[in-house]
Each structure stands twice: as structure tokens, then as C-alpha cells.
Amino acid sequence: MNVYLDNNATTIVDPQVFAEMEPYFVQKYGNPNSLHAFASDTHPGIKAGMEKIYAGINAHREDSVVITSCATESNNWVLKSIYFEYILTGRKNHIMISEVEHPSIIATAKFLESLGCRVTYLPINHEGLIDVETVRNNITDKTALVSIMWANNETGAIFPVEEIGELCAEKGVLFHTDAVQAIGKLPVNVQLFNVDYLTFSAHKFHGPKGVGALYMKKGKELIPLLHGGSQMGGYRSGTLNVAGIVGMGKAIEAAVDALDFEMTEVREMRDDFEDELLKIEDTFVVTPRKKRTPNTILISFRGIEGESMLWDLNRAGIGASTGSACASEDLEANSVMEAIGAAEDLAHTAIRFSLSRYTTQEELDYTLKVVQAAVIRLRGISSSYAYAPEGHESGLDSHHH
């Protein structure tokens, strides 16, 4: 049996999304910017796709939603544009991000630091969450931007973006949220909170890979990252990815339609599966369920390296993931486990299971059996597990819900 439980990494393309995209590869293939009928054949598809994308996040007509190649590009664009506009010019000197942002935010922030920008990396608490007070305590009148993800890719932790947005508005600071892990799992409505920039990626909600978007609130438009050519209202150069726009539009429409299912059925399957996993001795889950996206479990099995568990799962046809490569000195432990201060013997043991609306009960029952067998096999050969002292303090509660 093949079971895919790595939906926070990417998702299957919804067959109806694929069907809508197909004509734009070999039939309606014109460059939308050309002046002939081959070009104009693509316009209705682009218009419909864009309308669905705007509707999917409830953006206003006057706001700008610009199609990019991916959320990584969108994230780079926000941070670098803020640097050019506010920091290079000396108006401000500071940006703030969380220490568990996606690498496309962290690596960009480190690059901007090398150019003289001051960056604050906000810590998360023992539940894997950001405290709004931490943000408040670090904002200065020199802060140009706060960038905090909506939901974490590893734990599924939902960050308090509404409160952070209010705080930024009050302080006159621009606010960006990377909403890659939120769309299709949580209601995302840009009118309900103060957000200046929001980024997302189609392949995380059953759309195609290679297409993402950046929402910019009216009046908060950014300097382009790519120059040359006047696509997307002059904000982004490059020939439009017509099939991608069509697919992303259909995918976000379907994802919003399926939201109730995700927040009830998928959540219930996830909770039942997690209950069963937590019956295994010495297992730990980081963020409380009610503060997590409905599809995600980051679970640690004491005494078992994540990499070894993945090996057993993979041999049984199951796709999951781990934030750590393995527990040697030169390879990184799971960044979230480190950030919450998990003990060394737990930081390498996290496995992430992320479900989707295509996940079945049968698949989870099968996965549970494989995990149970793998735990017995791997703890049997573990050098660290046998010697783990009783009631070992890890910074995490055992069987933590």
C-alpha cells in the first residue's frame, strides 16, 4: 500500500485542477502580451483564474495580487523590497521575523543582515508559538517590517497573526505573513486583519508546482524584484504562467470549498491517529491541537532517530518527513525542537505526518501498524533508548495533547 502523509511539503494536483489547466499547454498556448488571436485566447482563462485567487483570500479589487513562481520568490520580494525602500535609504534599520520562519525568509534576512540591516529573530515558546508580547517588546521606531508566518510548516502551530497585525498597525510598522501553510487548512481573509503583504503557493493546496502569489494591500505596493517587461501591472516581469494561473485559481476555489471538510473530517482523522500514536510509550507532540492546523502532527519517539523511522516508513510505502537529517554533530536537529528547547535526545526524533482531504482512514490504520512495528524494531537496536532515565526532563510533557 502507498500512503502519502507529507502534504505540508507538497500535495497531489486535484484532478479537476489538472483538467482546467490542460488546454493551456497545447491548444491555448499564446503569449498573453502578444497582439493576435493566439494571445487573446488565453485572456478569459487568466481573468477567471485571477478572480478566483482574489476571491480565495477576499482581496479587494484595488489591492494587488501578483503571480510569482513560488512563495520563496514572493518572500524574497517582500524583504528585499523593504530593504531597498526603507533600510538602504536610512529611513529605518530593523526587521523582525520568528526564528522558525521558512528558509526563504530566514536566509533572506541573513543576507540583509550582511548588508547592514538589523534583524531580530523572535523566539517561540514551549508550545511552539509566538507570544504577541515578544513582538511588542522588540518593535522600535526604526522597525520597517515584521514578518511572521500564519502557520508553521513543521508543527502546524497557528501564530497569532491577527493580534500581531493589530500591533503593527498601532505602531505604524508594515506586516507580512507567509500564509503558505494556512490556505486550504484555515480561513484566510485579508479583510479581517491588518496585513500589508501575504504570500502563498499553489502546490500546498492541490494546485500545480511553480506558481505562487503575493498579495499587496492597496497603497503598499513594493518595488519589483524582477525588472524588464510590464506584466502584472508592472510589478513582475516575465511571461505569464497561464496554465499556472488557471490551475492556482481552480485550486484555491476548491480548497476554500473543502475547508469545512478539512476542519472537521480531516481534523477528526488526524486526532484519532494522534491518539493512537500517543499510546506508544515515550512519545511527545509539541503544539496543543486546538492551536494547530487540522492536518499536522509533529511527533517524537524517544530513542529513535527521525531518519531511521523514515527509512522504515519508506520501505513500507509511506511518505512522511523529518526536520532533522540524523543525530550526528554536523547535521541539524529539527529546528522547531531546538527552538522550544527540547533535550538533545529528542531534537533528532521528530517525525511529521501531514494529512490532506485525500487521506483515508484505511491509510492511517496501515500507517499506525507500520509505526508500531518500527518503534519496536528501532528501540530494540537503539543505544540511547535503553539508558534513558525515568521521568527524563525534556521540556515537553509526555503524552502531551
SVG drawing of the C-alpha trace seen along z (x, -y; Angstrom):
<svg xmlns="http://www.w3.org/2000/svg" viewBox="-18 -58 48 63">
<polyline fill="none" stroke="black" stroke-width="0.4" points="0.0,0.0 1.3,-3.5 0.4,-6.2 1.3,-9.9 1.5,-11.8 3.8,-14.6 1.2,-17.2 2.9,-20.1 5.8,-19.5 3.6,-19.3 0.2,-18.0 -1.3,-15.9 -2.8,-18.1 -6.6,-17.9 -7.7,-16.1 -10.3,-18.9 -7.4,-21.4 -5.4,-19.4 -8.3,-19.2 -8.8,-23.0 -5.0,-23.6 -4.6,-21.1 -5.9,-23.2 -3.3,-25.9 -0.4,-23.7 -1.1,-22.7 -4.2,-24.5 -4.3,-27.9 -0.5,-28.5 -0.2,-32.1 1.8,-34.7 -0.9,-36.8 1.0,-40.0 1.1,-39.5 -1.4,-41.2 -3.1,-38.4 -5.9,-35.9 -3.5,-33.2 -2.8,-35.7 -6.4,-36.8 -7.5,-33.1 -5.6,-33.0 -7.2,-36.1 -10.5,-34.6 -8.6,-31.9 -6.3,-34.4 -9.1,-36.7 -11.2,-33.8 -8.1,-32.4 -7.2,-35.8 -10.8,-36.4 -10.8,-33.1 -7.4,-33.9 -8.7,-37.3 -11.9,-35.7 -9.9,-32.9 -8.3,-35.4 -11.0,-38.0 -8.7,-40.6 -10.3,-43.8 -10.2,-44.9 -7.9,-47.8 -5.4,-45.5 -2.7,-43.9 -2.3,-40.1 0.8,-39.4 1.5,-35.9 5.1,-34.7 7.0,-31.5 6.6,-30.4 6.2,-31.6 10.0,-31.7 10.2,-34.3 7.3,-36.2 9.0,-36.1 12.3,-37.3 10.5,-40.1 8.9,-41.5 12.0,-41.5 14.4,-42.8 11.9,-45.5 11.6,-46.7 15.4,-46.8 15.7,-48.9 12.9,-51.3 13.4,-51.8 16.8,-50.4 19.2,-51.3 17.7,-54.8 18.3,-55.2 14.6,-55.7 14.5,-52.5 17.2,-49.9 15.3,-46.9 13.1,-44.0 11.7,-41.2 11.0,-37.6 10.4,-34.5 13.2,-32.0 11.1,-29.3 10.2,-31.0 10.6,-29.2 14.2,-29.1 13.2,-31.6 12.6,-34.2 15.5,-33.3 18.1,-33.1 16.9,-36.4 17.0,-38.0 20.6,-36.8 21.5,-38.2 20.1,-41.6 22.0,-41.4 25.2,-41.1 24.2,-44.4 23.8,-46.2 20.1,-45.6 19.4,-44.8 17.3,-41.6 15.6,-40.3 14.8,-36.6 11.8,-36.2 11.8,-33.0 8.9,-30.6 7.6,-29.4 7.4,-25.8 4.2,-25.2 5.9,-26.2 4.0,-29.5 5.0,-33.2 3.8,-35.4 2.4,-38.8 4.2,-40.4 7.6,-39.3 6.7,-41.1 5.6,-44.2 8.8,-44.3 11.1,-44.2 9.4,-46.8 11.2,-50.1 10.5,-53.3 13.3,-52.0 11.4,-48.8 10.4,-48.7 8.8,-45.2 7.5,-42.4 7.3,-39.1 5.6,-36.2 4.2,-33.0 0.5,-32.3 1.1,-28.6 4.3,-26.7 5.2,-24.0 6.6,-21.6 4.3,-21.7 1.2,-23.2 1.3,-25.8 -1.1,-28.7 0.6,-32.0 -1.5,-35.0 -1.3,-36.9 -4.5,-38.9 -3.0,-40.4 0.4,-40.9 -1.3,-42.7 -3.2,-45.0 0.1,-45.7 1.9,-46.6 -0.9,-48.9 -0.8,-50.6 3.0,-51.1 2.9,-52.1 5.0,-49.1 4.5,-47.1 3.3,-43.5 3.9,-40.5 2.7,-36.9 3.8,-33.8 0.4,-32.0 1.7,-29.0 0.6,-26.5 -2.7,-28.3 -4.6,-28.3 -6.8,-25.3 -6.4,-24.5 -7.7,-27.7 -10.0,-30.5 -7.7,-33.2 -9.5,-36.6 -7.2,-39.6 -10.0,-42.0 -10.4,-40.6 -7.0,-41.7 -4.3,-44.2 -1.9,-42.6 0.1,-44.6 1.7,-41.6 0.7,-37.9 2.4,-35.1 1.2,-31.7 1.9,-28.8 -0.4,-26.7 1.2,-23.4 0.4,-23.4 -3.4,-23.3 -3.6,-20.7 -2.6,-23.2 0.5,-22.9 4.1,-23.5 6.0,-26.5 3.3,-29.1 2.8,-31.3 1.4,-34.8 2.0,-37.9 -0.9,-40.0 -0.1,-43.7 -2.6,-45.9 -3.7,-49.0 -1.1,-51.7 1.6,-49.3 2.9,-48.2 6.5,-47.1 9.5,-47.9 9.7,-45.0 12.2,-42.2 12.4,-41.5 12.8,-44.2 12.2,-44.3 8.8,-43.9 5.5,-45.1 3.5,-42.1 1.3,-42.0 0.7,-45.8 4.5,-46.4 5.1,-44.6 6.7,-41.5 8.4,-40.8 8.3,-37.5 5.8,-35.9 2.7,-34.9 2.4,-31.3 -1.1,-31.0 -1.7,-27.3 -0.4,-28.0 -2.7,-30.9 -5.7,-28.9 -4.7,-26.0 -4.0,-28.1 -7.4,-29.8 -9.2,-26.5 -7.2,-25.0 -7.9,-27.9 -11.6,-27.8 -11.7,-24.0 -9.6,-24.5 -12.0,-27.1 -14.9,-24.9 -13.3,-22.0 -12.4,-24.0 -15.3,-22.7 -14.3,-19.1 -10.6,-19.9 -11.6,-21.4 -14.0,-18.6 -13.3,-15.3 -9.6,-15.7 -9.1,-17.1 -11.0,-14.2 -8.9,-11.6 -5.8,-13.4 -6.9,-13.5 -7.8,-9.8 -4.5,-8.9 -2.6,-11.1 -4.4,-9.4 -3.2,-6.0 0.4,-7.2 0.4,-8.7 -0.4,-5.3 3.1,-4.3 5.3,-4.7 7.6,-7.8 6.0,-9.8 5.7,-13.6 3.7,-16.1 4.6,-19.8 1.8,-22.2 -1.7,-21.7 -4.2,-20.5 -6.6,-23.4 -3.6,-25.8 -2.6,-23.7 -3.7,-23.4 -6.1,-20.5 -3.8,-18.2 -0.5,-18.3 1.3,-16.1 4.9,-16.6 5.7,-13.7 8.8,-12.5 9.6,-8.9 12.2,-8.9 15.3,-6.8 14.5,-6.7 16.3,-9.0 13.8,-10.5 15.9,-9.3 15.7,-5.7 11.9,-5.9 11.6,-7.4 13.6,-4.5 11.2,-2.0 8.1,-4.0 9.6,-4.5 10.2,-0.7 6.5,-0.2 5.4,-2.7 4.7,-5.6 5.8,-9.1 6.3,-11.3 9.2,-13.7 11.6,-14.9 13.2,-18.2 16.4,-16.5 18.7,-14.5 20.3,-12.4 21.8,-12.9 25.4,-13.4 27.2,-16.6 27.3,-18.1 23.7,-17.6 20.9,-19.8 18.4,-18.8 14.8,-19.7 14.8,-23.5 11.5,-23.7 12.5,-21.1 15.7,-23.1 13.7,-26.3 11.3,-25.0 14.3,-23.8 13.8,-20.1 16.5,-17.9 19.2,-16.8 17.9,-13.2 14.5,-14.5 15.7,-17.1 16.5,-14.4 13.5,-12.2 10.6,-14.3 8.5,-12.9 5.9,-15.0 2.7,-13.4 0.6,-15.9 -2.7,-14.7 -4.9,-16.1 -8.5,-15.8 -7.4,-12.7 -6.1,-10.9 -8.2,-7.8 -8.9,-6.0 -7.5,-2.8 -4.2,-4.5 -3.9,-5.8 -4.7,-2.4 -2.0,-0.8 0.5,-3.6 -0.2,-3.1 0.7,0.7 3.9,-0.2 4.9,-2.8 4.2,-0.5 6.4,2.2 9.1,-0.3 9.2,-1.6 9.7,1.9 12.4,2.7 14.3,-0.6 14.2,-0.8 15.4,2.7 18.6,1.6 18.9,-1.9 21.9,-2.7 20.3,-5.7 16.8,-4.4 17.7,-1.6 19.5,-4.1 17.0,-6.9 16.5,-7.7 12.9,-7.5 10.9,-10.7 13.5,-12.4 13.1,-16.1 12.8,-17.2 10.9,-20.4 8.0,-18.5 5.2,-16.7 4.9,-13.0 1.7,-12.2 1.2,-16.0 -2.1,-16.9"/>
</svg>
